[in-house]
Amino acid sequence: MLTNVFALYAREVKRFQKIWLDTVVSPLMSMVLFLAVFGIVSGDRMVGGLPYLAFVYTGLLTMTMVNASFSNPAFALVISKNLGSIIDIQLAPLPNWGIGIAYALAACTRALLTLAVALLITIWFIPIHGISHPILLLLGLVLTGLEFGMLGVCFGMYAKNFEALTFVTTFIVQPMIFLAGVFYPVASLPGIWPMVSQFNPMHHSVNLLRYATTGYADTAPMLSLGVIVSITVAVFVLMQWLTKKKLNS
């Protein structure tokens, strides 16, 4: 059983390796452009004693991870539905939990690979010296990759076509990113928006990874860790239910 799960995982890893322009180059170019713009306009601005460019950089790394881990299984599953190759998974001797986990692990692998390449190319230009909490950083990276990878599986199982998936990406995922504190401290938002941001899963991923890297946090880091773990468990349960419902229907 585990051999079959690993085989599906390996297939998905090989699939995204074949589209390396989309896997690595596209998110890397977006990140470089963001850094170039913010590097020019930020000057010597500081956020809580942290250089603004370092503040934005940690947010951009998290955003890159989230986009990679979410889009990988979501688009793979929608493509499979449209091509009719989803039947291969339906007929394979795989448990429902194994199918979801294989896709989510492949998504996490893509997110970590994209992150590693982005770090190797850009870290030399960012004023960050060392990692404040390396174990917490590693835990946060894995949990974030799995959380949004499983969320991508959920939307991929639910969406019937690319229009539905594009709608989710444009009107749900992107607003979550811009309300997550990627480019600014959430406390600087007016009105009720700082409170709204606390209910944004993306904010807690950004906050935890930024704290683990630089020591700066908008929200209590352990609160963010607890929220991430809770959401990951909840999304796992939802993923299992949707996988069973959609593949057996």
Number of C-alpha atoms within 10 A of each C-alpha: 10 11 9 16 20 18 13 22 23 15 15 22 19 12 14 18 14 10 11 12 12 13 19 22 15 12 22 22 12 13 18 16 12 15 20 12 10 16 18 10 11 12 11 10 11 13 14 11 9 15 18 21 26 23 27 23 27 23 24 23 23 28 23 21 26 27 21 28 32 29 23 28 30 26 21 19 25 23 17 15 17 12 10 10 12 16 12 10 14 17 9 11 12 16 17 19 16 20 24 26 23 26 30 31 23 27 34 29 23 25 31 19 16 23 22 13 13 20 14 9 11 14 13 9 11 17 14 17 10 9 14 15 14 13 11 17 18 13 14 25 22 15 19 28 29 27 28 29 36 32 25 31 35 25 23 28 24 19 20 15 15 15 10 15 19 14 12 14 17 12 10 11 16 14 13 18 22 15 21 27 24 23 19 17 19 21 14 10 15 9 9 8 13 18 13 13 20 17 13 16 20 26 25 29 27 27 30 29 29 28 23 23 21 18 15 20 18 20 17 13 21 12 13 24 20 12 18 22 16 13 17 22 14 13 21 23 14 16 26 20 14 20 23 18 13 11 15 9 7
